[in-house]
């Protein structure tokens, strides 16, 4: 349950486990936080797919054709979903990465070409896999979905190549395109508390940000947790969350990703068990953040003037421990926020409930990522 720095909600719910389960906020009270918290109209949550139990879906990206890619931290599989498919969407394996235990991040760095992070985080031992973290290029240009023998699969197989092995990294997680022109990425090390610039053509990497804003701190249930979600906006501003410190910050950056000014903290979490994990933006500059153990989606207006819970509930499994989110890119789902979840595997819902990781779709009032 929340401490005094908490928000309490009355909810109308159907069945949390039902794919068409509806979650609507009726009333919300924020205690001890100066913020306007009022759920937006809509807020319907639909389960696109639910994985087996003990599956931790960590990240996602949406292709320009509307298909959704998901990264599984509990196994090294990149999966593909077609939300427009008739009936319940199925998970279609795109690629299984060798010599790794799971995938943690994904970002598009050229049209339909994605950078994917793999490494050896172990759920069994808690070992974060220092020295195992790699970044791969996955080329999905001309790759589609075909049916063979009654089973859907991708064809032709994607072209996959190693971009970089980042040996000093403790646990690479958040990733964002810095410059398509220069072929550069920014990648966050959640346990190392630093942000790297990675050059795609050469595989060269170096730390560009490492300070108290990105630093990792003890944060149950994690031994250490620091910078997590990482996104560059308008080519000159870096936004990032710190899951351990519960902060959402921004900083102006140079073309090489180094700071060009002071870091500003835009917002803090409402309090435990909320955790700012990954996030995305709509075209109006509103940030949509997933709250981890808070089991909800929070919208923060530009400059942090207003914080709003738009969907989910700390006591509900409709969005069970969300990990990342991205807007649809199809003609009919631009206002739909696709969300991956860990199913409560790290932070059980209501203290003891765990379900399979999910891909869910949340209806918003936003115009999406392109106006």
Secondary structure as GFF3:
##gff-version 3
##sequence-region A 1 371
A	DSSP	beta_strand	7	13	.	.	.	ID=ss1
A	DSSP	beta_strand	23	30	.	.	.	ID=ss2
A	DSSP	beta_strand	45	50	.	.	.	ID=ss3
A	DSSP	beta_strand	57	62	.	.	.	ID=ss4
A	DSSP	beta_strand	68	72	.	.	.	ID=ss5
A	DSSP	beta_strand	77	81	.	.	.	ID=ss6
A	DSSP	beta_strand	92	96	.	.	.	ID=ss7
A	DSSP	beta_strand	102	110	.	.	.	ID=ss8
A	DSSP	beta_strand	113	119	.	.	.	ID=ss9
A	DSSP	beta_strand	134	139	.	.	.	ID=ss10
A	DSSP	beta_strand	144	148	.	.	.	ID=ss11
A	DSSP	beta_strand	151	155	.	.	.	ID=ss12
A	DSSP	beta_strand	159	165	.	.	.	ID=ss13
A	DSSP	beta_strand	172	179	.	.	.	ID=ss14
A	DSSP	beta_strand	184	189	.	.	.	ID=ss15
A	DSSP	beta_strand	194	199	.	.	.	ID=ss16
A	DSSP	beta_strand	205	209	.	.	.	ID=ss17
A	DSSP	beta_strand	217	219	.	.	.	ID=ss18
A	DSSP	beta_strand	222	225	.	.	.	ID=ss19
A	DSSP	beta_strand	227	233	.	.	.	ID=ss20
A	DSSP	beta_strand	237	242	.	.	.	ID=ss21
A	DSSP	beta_strand	247	252	.	.	.	ID=ss22
A	DSSP	beta_strand	264	268	.	.	.	ID=ss23
A	DSSP	beta_strand	279	281	.	.	.	ID=ss24
A	DSSP	beta_strand	287	290	.	.	.	ID=ss25
A	DSSP	beta_strand	296	300	.	.	.	ID=ss26
A	DSSP	three_ten_helix	302	304	.	.	.	ID=ss27
A	DSSP	beta_strand	307	312	.	.	.	ID=ss28
A	DSSP	beta_strand	322	327	.	.	.	ID=ss29
A	DSSP	beta_strand	336	341	.	.	.	ID=ss30
A	DSSP	beta_strand	358	363	.	.	.	ID=ss31
###
